[in-house]
C-alpha cells in the first residue's frame, strides 16, 4: 500500500468522532505491526495515542509527529475521490496525507541503524481543550529526540514560524425588552457583533512581520437569545485570534477586556512557533527538500495556523511543521496532491539519511 492508497483508507474513518478515532488508530496499529514495526498503543483523556521507534538503538533521533483527528464534516467527505492529481476528502491535507507518508517513511527507515526514528500519532490536535494535550503526554513519556517534524500542511515548505492563538469566549451584556418594542432594550447579540468589529479594528490587527502580513480574527460562534419575542440581554461569542510572533498576548487580552460591557470568560492560549532557519536540522531538511521535490526557493515559511509542535519546542526540542501539497483544509473540498505525497516521503527519508552527518557520521548502514 503506497502513500496515496493509505491516505484514501485513512480518510474513510470519521475521526471527528471518538469511535472513528479508535477505529483509525486500530488500523494504523495493525498496518505498522504487519510490517514488523513494534507499536505501543496508549490512551490519553480517552483518546488513542500511538508510538513506535525504529532504526538505531541510540544516536541521532528524529521524531515524526502526526494527528489522525479531523474537524467535523458532511458524511460524503469521508468517501475519498480522485480528480487528476487531487485526492479529495476530509483530512486529506490536514493531515492524513502527511500521516500516511510518515507511516511509509517509518517502514522504509526501519531497516537502517544509523539514526533512530520515533513515530507518534495523537488524536486531539483539532481539540480546543488546552490542558495537558496528548502531544505533551508523549513528550513526558520520553518520545523525544534531537529534532521533530509534524506533518501539518505546508506545501512542501518548512514552517519555521506560526502565529500564536488566543481562543476567547466573550460575554456581552445588554438589557431585555419585549420583541415588539426593541427600542426599550439593548440587544446583546447586536452589541456582540459590534464588539467583534471593534476588536477587528484594534491597532494590533494592522501590524505585520517578516513572514506574516497581519494577524487574523475569526468569529466562530454566537450564542445568544432564548425567545424570538424577547430582546436578548446576554450574548456569548467565540473568537479565534491568531497573533504574530513578537506581539504580546497579555496586551491583546487586556485591550479586549477593556471594551465596555464585555467580559472574557474563557481563554485558550497557544504560543507562537519560532525556530531559526539557521538551526542545523532545518538547514539539512531544506537541502533534503531541494533534492527530492520541485521546491527550490523560499523553503522557509510562516503558517497562519499552529500545531502541536509547540509541545516539543516547550521541551527545548527544535521542530518544524512540514507537510505535502494541497489546499482547502477544514473546507468542503479539502485535497492533497497525490504526487506530493511521494515527494514528501522521499524528503523525510533523505532528511533522516543526512542527519547522522551532523554528528560527524556518514551514510546510513542498512542492517
C-alpha positions as CSV (number, residue, x, y, z in Angstrom):
1,X,0.0,0.0,0.0
2,X,1.6,3.3,-1.1
3,X,1.0,6.8,0.4
4,X,-2.0,7.6,-1.8
5,X,-3.9,4.3,-1.1
6,X,-3.0,4.6,2.6
7,X,-4.4,8.2,2.6
8,X,-7.6,7.1,1.0
9,X,-8.0,4.4,3.6
10,X,-7.4,6.9,6.5
11,X,-9.9,9.4,5.0
12,X,-12.7,6.7,5.3
13,X,-12.6,6.9,9.1
14,X,-14.7,9.8,10.5
15,X,-12.1,10.8,13.0
16,X,-14.1,13.8,14.2
17,X,-15.7,11.2,16.5
18,X,-14.2,9.2,19.2
19,X,-15.4,6.0,17.6
20,X,-13.7,6.9,14.3
21,X,-10.5,7.8,16.1
22,X,-10.4,4.5,17.8
23,X,-11.1,2.6,14.6
24,X,-8.4,4.6,12.7
25,X,-5.9,4.1,15.4
26,X,-6.5,0.4,15.4
27,X,-5.9,0.3,11.6
28,X,-2.7,2.3,11.9
29,X,-1.5,0.0,14.7
30,X,-2.3,-3.1,12.6
31,X,-0.7,-1.6,9.5
32,X,2.6,-0.9,11.2
33,X,2.6,-4.2,13.2
34,X,2.0,-6.2,10.0
35,X,5.2,-4.6,8.7
36,X,7.3,-5.6,11.7
37,X,7.2,-2.2,13.3
38,X,6.5,-2.6,17.1
39,X,3.8,-0.1,18.2
40,X,2.7,0.9,21.6
41,X,-0.9,2.0,22.0
42,X,-2.0,4.2,24.9
43,X,-4.9,6.4,25.8
44,X,-4.9,10.0,26.9
45,X,-8.0,11.8,28.0
46,X,-10.0,8.9,26.5
47,X,-8.4,9.3,23.0
48,X,-5.9,6.9,21.4
49,X,-2.2,7.6,21.2
50,X,0.3,5.6,19.2
51,X,4.1,5.5,19.4
52,X,6.8,3.4,17.6
53,X,10.5,3.5,17.5
54,X,12.6,2.1,14.6
55,X,16.2,2.2,13.4
56,X,19.2,2.7,15.7
57,X,19.1,1.8,19.3
58,X,20.8,5.1,20.2
59,X,22.4,8.1,18.5
60,X,20.7,10.9,16.4
61,X,17.0,10.8,17.0
62,X,14.2,12.3,14.8
63,X,10.6,12.5,15.8
64,X,7.9,12.2,13.1
65,X,4.7,13.5,14.7
66,X,1.1,13.5,13.3
67,X,-2.5,13.6,14.3
68,X,-5.4,11.5,13.0
69,X,-8.3,13.6,14.2
70,X,-10.1,16.0,11.9
71,X,-12.8,18.7,12.2
72,X,-16.4,17.6,11.6
73,X,-17.6,17.2,8.0
74,X,-20.5,16.0,6.0
75,X,-20.8,12.3,5.6
76,X,-19.8,12.3,1.9
77,X,-16.5,14.0,2.7
78,X,-15.3,10.7,4.3
79,X,-15.6,9.0,0.9
80,X,-12.4,9.8,-0.9
81,X,-12.4,10.7,-4.5
82,X,-9.7,11.4,-7.1
83,X,-9.7,14.2,-9.6
84,X,-6.4,14.2,-11.6
85,X,-3.6,14.7,-9.1
86,X,-6.0,15.7,-6.3
87,X,-7.1,13.2,-3.6
88,X,-10.2,14.9,-2.1
89,X,-11.7,14.2,1.3
90,X,-11.8,15.4,4.9
91,X,-8.4,15.3,6.4
92,X,-6.6,14.7,3.1
93,X,-4.5,17.8,3.6
94,X,-4.8,18.2,7.4
95,X,-3.2,15.7,7.9
96,X,-4.0,12.2,6.8
97,X,-1.9,12.5,3.7
98,X,1.2,13.6,5.7
99,X,0.4,10.9,8.3
100,X,0.3,8.2,5.6
101,X,3.6,9.3,4.1
102,X,5.2,9.4,7.5
103,X,4.0,5.8,8.1
104,X,5.6,4.7,4.8
105,X,8.8,6.6,5.7
106,X,8.9,4.8,9.0
107,X,8.6,1.4,7.3
108,X,11.4,2.4,4.9
109,X,13.7,3.6,7.6
110,X,13.1,0.6,9.9
111,X,16.0,-1.4,8.4
112,X,18.8,1.1,8.9
113,X,20.8,1.5,12.1
114,X,22.4,5.0,11.8
115,X,19.5,7.1,13.1
116,X,16.6,6.5,15.5
117,X,13.1,7.4,14.3
118,X,10.3,7.9,16.7
119,X,6.8,7.9,15.2
120,X,4.0,9.4,17.4
121,X,0.3,9.8,16.4
122,X,-2.2,11.8,18.6
123,X,-5.9,12.3,18.4
124,X,-6.6,15.7,19.9
125,X,-4.8,18.2,17.7
126,X,-8.0,19.7,16.5
127,X,-9.4,20.0,20.0
128,X,-9.9,23.4,21.7
129,X,-9.0,22.0,25.1
130,X,-5.7,23.4,26.2
131,X,-4.9,21.4,29.3
132,X,-2.3,18.6,29.0
133,X,-2.7,17.6,25.4
134,X,-1.7,14.3,24.0
135,X,1.5,15.8,22.4
136,X,2.5,17.0,25.9
137,X,1.8,13.4,27.1
138,X,4.1,11.8,24.5
139,X,6.9,14.2,25.3
140,X,6.5,13.3,29.0
141,X,6.6,9.6,28.1
142,X,10.0,10.1,26.5
143,X,9.1,10.0,22.8
144,X,11.6,12.8,22.1
145,X,14.7,13.4,20.1
146,X,17.1,15.9,18.6
147,X,14.5,17.3,16.2
148,X,10.8,16.9,15.5
149,X,8.7,17.2,12.4
150,X,4.9,17.5,12.5
151,X,3.2,16.7,9.2
152,X,0.9,19.8,9.1
153,X,0.1,21.1,5.6
154,X,2.9,23.4,4.3
155,X,3.0,22.7,0.5
156,X,6.5,21.1,0.9
157,X,7.8,24.3,2.5
158,X,9.3,24.3,6.1
159,X,7.2,26.1,8.6
160,X,9.7,27.8,10.9
161,X,7.1,30.2,12.3
162,X,3.4,30.0,13.2
163,X,1.1,32.5,14.7
164,X,0.0,32.3,18.3
165,X,-3.6,31.5,19.3
166,X,-6.0,33.3,21.6
167,X,-9.3,31.5,21.6
168,X,-11.7,33.7,23.6
169,X,-15.2,33.4,24.8
170,X,-16.7,36.8,25.5
171,X,-19.9,37.6,27.3
172,X,-21.6,40.8,26.2
173,X,-24.3,42.3,28.4
174,X,-27.5,44.1,27.3
175,X,-31.0,44.8,28.5
176,X,-34.0,42.7,27.8
177,X,-37.4,44.0,26.5
178,X,-40.4,42.8,24.6
179,X,-39.7,41.9,21.0
180,X,-42.4,44.3,19.9
181,X,-40.6,47.2,21.5
182,X,-36.9,46.5,20.8
183,X,-36.0,50.2,21.3
184,X,-36.7,49.8,25.0
185,X,-34.0,47.2,25.3
186,X,-30.3,46.9,24.5
187,X,-29.8,43.9,22.2
188,X,-26.8,41.9,23.5
189,X,-26.5,40.0,20.2
190,X,-26.1,43.2,18.2
191,X,-23.7,44.6,20.8
192,X,-21.6,41.4,20.5
193,X,-21.3,41.9,16.7
194,X,-20.2,45.5,17.3
195,X,-17.7,44.2,19.9
196,X,-16.3,41.9,17.3
197,X,-16.0,44.8,14.8
198,X,-14.2,46.8,17.5
199,X,-11.6,44.1,18.1
200,X,-11.1,43.8,14.3
201,X,-10.0,47.4,14.2
202,X,-7.7,47.4,17.2
203,X,-4.1,48.6,16.5
204,X,-2.5,45.1,16.8
205,X,-4.5,43.9,13.8
206,X,-2.7,46.3,11.5
207,X,0.8,45.1,12.4
208,X,3.0,42.8,10.2
209,X,6.2,40.8,10.5
210,X,8.8,39.3,8.3
211,X,6.7,36.2,7.4
212,X,3.2,37.5,8.1
213,X,1.1,40.3,6.5
214,X,-1.2,40.6,9.6
215,X,-2.9,38.8,12.4
216,X,-6.3,37.3,11.9
217,X,-9.6,37.4,13.8
218,X,-12.4,35.0,13.2
219,X,-15.9,35.0,14.8
220,X,-16.6,31.3,15.1
221,X,-19.7,31.1,17.3
222,X,-22.6,33.2,18.6
223,X,-24.7,32.1,21.5
224,X,-27.5,34.5,22.4
225,X,-31.2,34.9,22.9
226,X,-33.8,32.5,24.4
227,X,-37.1,33.6,22.7
228,X,-38.0,35.2,19.4
229,X,-40.2,37.8,21.2
230,X,-37.6,38.9,23.8
231,X,-34.7,41.2,23.2
232,X,-31.6,39.2,24.5
233,X,-29.8,40.6,27.5
234,X,-26.8,38.3,27.2
235,X,-24.7,37.0,24.3
236,X,-21.6,34.9,24.2
237,X,-19.2,34.9,21.2
238,X,-16.2,32.7,20.5
239,X,-13.3,34.4,18.7
240,X,-10.2,32.8,17.1
241,X,-7.4,35.4,17.2
242,X,-4.1,34.4,15.6
243,X,-1.4,36.9,16.7
244,X,2.0,37.4,15.3
245,X,5.3,36.2,16.8
246,X,6.6,39.2,18.8
247,X,3.1,40.5,19.7
248,X,2.1,40.4,23.4
249,X,-1.0,38.2,24.1
250,X,-1.5,39.8,27.5
251,X,-1.8,43.2,25.9
252,X,-4.3,41.9,23.4
253,X,-6.3,40.3,26.1
254,X,-6.2,43.5,28.2
255,X,-7.5,45.6,25.3
256,X,-10.4,43.2,24.8
257,X,-11.2,43.2,28.5
258,X,-11.3,46.9,28.4
259,X,-14.3,47.0,26.0
260,X,-17.4,48.3,27.7
261,X,-20.0,45.7,28.6
262,X,-17.6,42.8,27.6
263,X,-16.2,40.1,29.8
264,X,-13.7,37.5,28.8
265,X,-14.9,34.2,30.5
266,X,-12.6,31.6,28.8
267,X,-9.2,31.8,27.2
268,X,-7.4,29.1,25.1
269,X,-3.8,30.2,24.5
270,X,-1.0,28.6,22.5
271,X,2.3,30.4,22.0
272,X,3.7,31.3,18.6
273,X,6.1,28.8,16.9
274,X,9.5,30.2,16.3
275,X,12.5,28.2,15.0
276,X,15.6,29.7,13.4
277,X,16.1,29.0,9.8
278,X,19.8,28.5,10.7
279,X,19.1,25.7,13.1
280,X,21.3,22.8,11.8
281,X,18.4,20.3,11.3
282,X,16.4,22.9,9.5
283,X,19.2,23.5,7.0
284,X,19.6,19.8,6.5
285,X,15.8,19.4,5.9
286,X,15.9,22.3,3.4
287,X,18.6,20.5,1.5
288,X,16.6,17.3,1.5
289,X,13.5,19.1,0.2
290,X,15.6,20.7,-2.6
291,X,16.9,17.3,-3.6
292,X,13.6,15.4,-3.6
293,X,10.9,17.9,-4.6
294,X,10.4,20.7,-7.1
295,X,10.7,23.3,-4.3
296,X,14.0,25.2,-4.6
297,X,13.4,28.8,-3.4
298,X,11.6,30.3,-0.4
299,X,11.6,27.0,1.5
300,X,11.1,28.6,4.9
301,X,7.6,29.9,5.5
302,X,5.3,31.2,8.3
303,X,2.0,29.4,8.9
304,X,-1.2,31.2,9.8
305,X,-2.3,28.1,11.7
306,X,-0.4,26.5,14.5
307,X,0.2,22.9,15.7
308,X,1.3,20.6,18.5
309,X,4.9,21.1,17.5
310,X,4.8,23.6,20.3
311,X,4.8,20.7,22.8
312,X,8.3,19.8,21.6
313,X,9.5,23.4,21.5
314,X,8.5,23.9,25.1
315,X,10.6,20.9,26.0
316,X,13.6,22.5,24.2
317,X,13.4,20.2,21.3
318,X,13.6,22.1,18.0
319,X,11.0,21.2,15.4
320,X,9.1,22.4,12.4
321,X,5.8,22.0,10.5
322,X,6.4,20.2,7.2
323,X,3.8,18.5,5.0
324,X,2.7,17.8,1.4
325,X,0.9,20.0,-1.1
326,X,-2.8,20.6,-1.1
327,X,-5.5,23.1,-0.1
328,X,-8.9,23.6,1.5
329,X,-8.2,22.2,4.9
330,X,-11.3,22.5,7.1
331,X,-13.3,23.3,4.0
332,X,-15.8,21.3,1.8
333,X,-13.2,20.4,-1.0
334,X,-10.1,19.6,1.0
335,X,-7.5,17.9,-1.2
336,X,-3.9,16.7,-1.2
337,X,-1.6,16.3,-4.2
338,X,-1.0,12.6,-4.9
339,X,2.3,13.3,-6.5
340,X,3.5,15.4,-3.5
341,X,2.8,12.5,-1.1
342,X,5.6,10.5,-2.6
343,X,7.8,13.6,-2.8
344,X,7.1,14.2,0.9
345,X,8.0,10.7,1.9
346,X,11.2,10.8,-0.1
347,X,12.1,14.1,1.6
348,X,11.6,12.6,5.0
349,X,13.8,9.7,4.2
350,X,16.5,11.9,2.6
351,X,16.5,14.1,5.7
352,X,16.9,11.1,8.0
353,X,19.7,9.8,5.8
354,X,21.5,13.1,6.1
355,X,21.1,13.7,9.9
356,X,24.0,11.5,11.1
357,X,26.4,13.8,9.2
358,X,25.5,16.5,11.8
359,X,27.4,14.5,14.4
360,X,30.3,13.5,12.1
361,X,28.8,10.3,10.9
362,X,28.1,9.5,7.3
363,X,25.6,7.5,5.4
364,X,23.0,5.0,6.6
365,X,24.1,1.5,7.2
366,X,21.4,-0.9,6.2
367,X,21.1,-3.6,8.8
